[in-house]
Amino acid sequence: MICVTIGRGRHASLVEEWQAAAKAGAELVELRIDCLRRDPDLKRIFKERPTPMIFTVRRSADGGLWRGQEEKRQQLLREAIALGVDYVDLESDVADKIRRFGKTKRIVSYHNLKNTPANLNEVAEQCATCDPDVVKVATAAHGLADAARVLRLGATFKKHPTVAIAMGEAGVFTRVLGAKFGAPFTYAGFNPERIFAAGMLNFASLKNDYGYDQINAETEVYAVIGDPIGHSLSPAVHNAGFRQFGLNKVMAPFQVAAGELDVFFEDLEWLGVKGCSVTIPHKSDVVAQLDHQDELVEQTGSCNTVTRNEDGTWTGRNTDCQAAIDSLEAAMGKPEDSSEASPLIDKQVLILGAGGVARSLAFGVSRQGASVTITNRNDPRATTLAEEVGCRTVNWSSRASTIADVIVNCTPVGMHPNVDDTPMPPAAFQKPTTVVFDTIYHPEHTMLLKLARERGCVTLTGADMFIRQAALQFNIYTGREAPVELMKTVLKRKLGAIRDA
């Protein structure tokens, strides 16, 4: 179940938003009474109850807005219990001061906004001594290792139903996967302008993009790993495909910082992840984690798709290369599934970047007969990649004066939230026949592409490549042909929602 958290400064706004959440399909709502700017009038708030509720008055030390006296706060909690609220949230250090009464269930909670303590089991055990119906542990995660320990607590602590949440971007997957381990609910925001905890997802996203209510103990877990990862639309696209075929699978985002790949593959091995989509900055480094790899990974040294075999070993594949070539050739006029010669033959292709996607593109377009030039802000990396591919390189400072028929951006410059940045100045687009391809898809129409279009160039967004590589991944994950049109629809909806936000 998804619990929608609502907190407003005015009584009327609180009630209105509660009603709106109920109309949107919320089955449980947490009322954050600490957000009210005046003394709470509980009888007024509870006059109509469109959904079951959790009554919460959170102290500032626990991430709330309550600034009044502690005795008054506790008295509000007792009053709410007397009025028959469905749940009341009691911090573990005050729970013994507030007696059980009537049918109100007790959530005994622990919040740590600074870190994730080493003694998580002891924390949960302490909560369990306070007569809870539900134990809630929410801690700040400073990396994947912290978040992994929090999820493990939720999976192993069985004395009471447990909600274990790692707050922050690194812990988003704990909010999605708790259902697999019996969490009675997870928390989500409703009003996009009000974020109550770092990493909290929106109700509509949890419901529609992750299918949270369908996740159970048998659900197979897939991951998208990278840093940053909040921008990734892979979960929405793949999860829509899984649901289309009635497959009990879910993809969740894992923020894996540089140097943390071993944490993902070792500390989270118990999670039994079936496969991962790999994004920046890990497409090259992940190769060291593989037991087997396909020919493209061997050739390019770049991997964006990893699957676990029945014997527990990992196989890596590269779906970026084929997807990028297909996208480029289609933009240059080659019909789909045509046996015609590649329009890339003898074309001058300038590739910006030297990471995983750049490696895939460089090898791929070279194989199609193009003449490739690589440039990167880190010139030695560009030189190393050029030597491996067998092509030339130019200094980053010379990129705008380099003659090219095709320009491909494989850097993150221009990616959300830095949407006004561009890796190439307007002077770079020297002729209207130039094809400009930006592999970024978030946003779809980057500043680079806007500048290129203004000068009459042929432009190609990263959305086409993204869907093509995702479709290839989906086939690898499921053995089924991907529902491409559905994936396109989901991507368009998500990009539109981001643009309008």
PEKA-V836825 format. One line per field, one symbol per residue. phi: phi as a letter, one per 40 degrees, with the letter a starting at -180 (. if undefined). psi: psi as a letter, one per 40 degrees, with the letter a starting at -180 (. if undefined). burial: 1 if it has 16 or more other C-alpha atoms within 10 Angstrom, else 0. A space follows every 10 residues. Layout:
# PEKA-V836825
phi=???
psi=???
burial=???
This chain:
# PEKA-V836825
phi=.bcccbabcb dccccccccc cccchcbabc cccccccbdc bcccccdbbc acabcbbccc cbgcbcbccc cccccccccc cccgccbbcb cccbdccbcc agcccbccbb bbccabcccd cccccccccb fccbbbbbbc cciccccccc ccdccbcbca dbbbbcchdc bdcccccdcc bgdcabbacb cccbbcacgc ccdccccccb fdcccacccc bbbbbiacbc ccbddccccc cdcdcgccba bbcbcbcdgb cccccbcbdc cgdcabcbbd bbccccdccc cbaccccccc gbbbabbccc cgcbbbbbbc cccccccccc cchcccfccc ccccdgccbb bchacccccc ccccccccgc cbbbbadcdc cccccccccg bcbbcdcbcc cccacbbbcb ccchcdcccc cacbcdcccc accccbbbcc bbccbccdcc ccccbgccbb cccccdcccc cccdcccbgb cccdcccccc cccccccccc c
psi=ihhhhhhidi dddddddddd dddeehehhh hgdeeheihh gddddedhge iiihhhghid deeaeheaid dddddddddd ddefidihhh ideedeehii haehihhhih hhedahidfd dddddddeef fidhhhhhih heiddddddd ddddddhedi hhhhhhiide edddddeddd fehdiiiiid heehheiheh iiddddddde fdeehadehh hiihhahied eheddddddd ddddefhgih hihhhhihee dddddddedd dfhdiihhah fedddedeei diiidddddd ehhehhihid eeihhiihed dddddddddd deehiifiei iheeheihhh hhifaddddd dddddddeei hhhhiidgdd dddddddddf aiiiideedd ehhidhhhhe ieheihegee ihehidedge ieehhhhheh egidgidddd ddddeeihih iedddddddd dddddddeei higddddddd ddddddddde .
burial=1111111100 1001101110 1100011111 1111110000 0000100001 1111111110 0101110000 0011011101 1001111111 1100100001 0001111111 1110011001 1011011101 1111111111 1111111111 1111101001 1111111111 1111111111 1110111111 1000111111 1111111011 1100110001 1111111110 0111111111 1100000111 1111111001 1011100100 1011111111 1111111001 0110011011 1111111100 0001111111 1111111111 1101000000 0111001111 1111111111 1111110111 1111110010 1110110010 1111110011 0111111111 1111110000 1111000111 0001111111 1111111110 1110101111 1111111111 1111011000 0111001101 1001100000 0
